[in-house]
Amino acid sequence: MKKTSPNLSYDSDADVLSLAGSAQGVIDHASELGNFVVHFTKDNKPVLVEILEASKVFSASPKPIRKIAIPAFA
């Protein structure tokens, strides 16, 4: 089974961390729970997770969100 890495990106202006899964599909609808928004295909497969106000969500982290060793943050 081939392993794929999810696509991470961070928009510092909007303070939104996005995680696109390996599943492909057109977004049909989304569900929001607090600072988390999960986007689904028509077949209810999750394709994108957004964390709103990401710096607040990860404020308990010992490192600031921009310092996490993920290329998307560089």
N, C-alpha and C positions, 0 to 999 in steps of 0.2 A: 504494500500500500504506500503510495507516494504521500509524503508529508508536505504540506504547504504552510507557509507562514502567513498569518493575517496581516493585512495592510493597516498600519497605524499612522495616524497623522494628528497633528495638534495645530489648531488655529489660535494663536495667542491673542489676536484682536477680539475674537468671540469667546475665548477661553473654553473651547470645545475640543475634546479628545474623541476621535473617530476610529472605530475598529471595523474594518470591512472584512467579512469572513470569506472563506474560499468558495462558498456557494455563489453561483451566478444567478442573476435574475433581475427582473424589473420590479422596483419597489411599488407595491400596491397599497399598503397601509402601514401605520405605525402605532405603537402603544407606548405611552409615557408613564413612568413611575418615578416620581420625584425628579431627580436630575438625570435619569436614564431614559433614553428614547431608543426603542428597538424597532427597526424597519423590516417588514416582511414582504415576501412575494405573495401572489394570489394564492399559492399553495401553502401559505403559512410557514415558509422557510425563512429563518432570520438571515438577512444579508448585510445589515449594518447596525452597529450599536454606537450611539453618541452619548457622551457624558458631558452634560452641560455644567458650567461653572466648575470645570475640572480641577482647577487649582484649589478650590475649596474642598472638593471631594477628597483630594489627595493631600490635604494640609496636614494630616497626621503622619505622613511619610517623613522619614528623617532627611530626605533630600528634596529640594524644590523640584517641581514637575519638569522644568526645563533642563535639569541636570541629570535626569534619568538616562542611562546609557542605551538609548534607542536611536538609531539614525534619523528617524523622523523628527526628533526633537533638536537635532544639531543645527 
